Amino acid sequence: MSEQHQEKLCQQVRAFLERQHITFDEKEEPQANGKPKRFDAQYGRHNCVVKVFLTRKILVQGTESPLSKSLVQMKEALEGADVVLGTPLPFEIESFPQRLIDIGADAVIVQYIEEAIICIKQEALLGGSFLLGTASERAIWNLIAAYTKAIADEANKASFEKRTSKRFISVAYDEFKSSFSSSKSKPTDAMLTNELIQQIDDLFDFYRRCRNKIGHPQIPPDLNKGAILANMGQFITYVEVILKLEEYLSKNPIVL
């Protein structure tokens, strides 16, 4: 294994530690056998050492703890197969349903993600991607419902509801975006306004297109597991932003 390949593996270790919010220091041990690169990892009161060798071997050292268990799972996943940089490792997605519950996602979204995870772990990528798109659609309908409820004027509310109910999700979402952008009352929090365009908009479109290709295929799409894992990893943040906007709408009437 070349130093270039060793560094690629180190990049995966760094990405995992950062995703898990594990503090770490990095150093080289050029005099040691196999020239390992060393990561001193700390999470709470627990400490471990991770060494990445030129041979592609990863060594985890430290007393048994939640941290060491997580790092051993990382080691097994990274030694077993190539992983797209920055994407969650397969074992990481098992925590996603609880993370969604923790941020307040509704039970239907959680159930779709639970079943998407079952599909992905069984290499049923079409099913996993379709369920991810369905979970996204549920989140957007919840957002549109929260926006409808927040419209202050009853005539405007009825008009908006007529334009969005019983429509395709893409049509309803476009109506929501148009109404929201032209409303006289908007969030002053830059995170909400910027994230709405950059994350909700882009990811909703991606999830919707994937679902449509799978649900109405002319040619079955060629899906990549790494890409699905990456987009599932982004789904937590996507829902979190939607929920923050819903919270704003629950407290602030919309004036059109």
Beta strands, then each sheet from edge to edge (+ up, - down):
strand 1: 23-28
strand 2: 37-43
strand 3: 46-52
strand 4: 58-61
sheet 1: 1+ 2- 3+ 4-
end
